[in-house]
Amino acid sequence: MPGRSFEGSDHRSFRLSDEILRDSVELLDPFWRDAAEMGLSPTEAALGYAASVPGVSTVIPGIRTPEQAEQNAAAVVEGSERVRALVEAMPADASERIVALMHERG
């Protein structure tokens, strides 16, 4: 969320500026709404979205428990198929703009 700050040692402190966060939230708001209406969990939507971006071959989510590992694996496999329709319904340049914002900060 815009206005959030991260410790200086956290890589997000220089990668996720308020501008990037604000623009990403704005671009993804319809996606989150549609994903919830489809019954996708936030994890399924997020991992499915990441896995559906052209050029992304691997998604490495945080995992703290064996249950999370199983849920995340299912989210990537099953979520990416269900999310693909949502991504295709997004404005043509939305994903490209989000990826470009992230590349801008390395």
N, C-alpha and C positions, 0 to 999 in steps of 0.2 A: 504494500500500500504506500502511496506517496506520503512523504513526511516521516517514514520509518528510517531510523539510523542504525548503522552497524558499527561494531568496534573496528578500529583501524586495521587489526590483523585479519579481519574477515574479508575474503575476496569480494563479497557483495558491496563493501563500502565504496569501492571505486567502479564497480561494474553496474550497479543498479542505482542510477541517479533518479531524482524525483521525476525528471522528464521521461526517462525510460519506463519507470513504474506507472506513471500517469497514462502515458500513451498505450502501454500494454494492457492496463486495466480497461481503458476505453475500448480498445480493439477486441478484447476477449470477453467483455461483459455479455454480449448476446450469446456467445459460445457457452458460457457457464450456465446461463438461463436455459438454453436448449438442452444441454447435457442433463441438467437436473430434471427437466420435463421428460426426458427419455429414461429416467431412472438410473442414470450413471452416477456412481459415487464420485466425489472430487478426485480420488486417487485414479479411478478408471479414466475419468475425463482428462486429467493432467498427463498421465503416462500414455494414454491413447493418442492424445494430441501430439506429444513429443515424438512418438513413434511414427506418426503419420506425416511428419514434415519431410518433404523430398530431400534426399541426401543424408538423412539421419538413419544410421544402421544399427545403433545401439543406444539403449536408454539405461542409465545406471541410477536407480532410485536409492534413497537411504533405506536401510533395513536394520531394525533393532531386534526383531524376533523371528523365529521360524515362520510364524503365522503371517507376518508382514511380507516375508520373502514369497510365500505362496500367493498372497493377495496381489502383490506387485506383478508377479509373473503372469497371473491370470489377467490382470488389468492391461498389461502390454499386449498380450495375445488376443484376448477377447475385446478389450476396450478399443484397440486401434481399428478393428473392423467396424465397430459401431460408431466410432468417432469420425471415421473417414467421411461419412455423409454430412456430418456437422461442419467439418473443415471445408468440404466442397461448397457448402452453403454460405460460408463466410465471404465477405467482400474479396474479390480476386487478389488484392495486394495485401490483405491483413497479415497473413502468415509471413509473407516476405518482409513486411515492414517491421514485424516483431523480431524476426531473425536479424535484419539489418541493424536494428537498435542494439541488439546484444553483441553483434560483431563490432559495432562502433566502439564498444568498451572492452573488447577482447575477452 
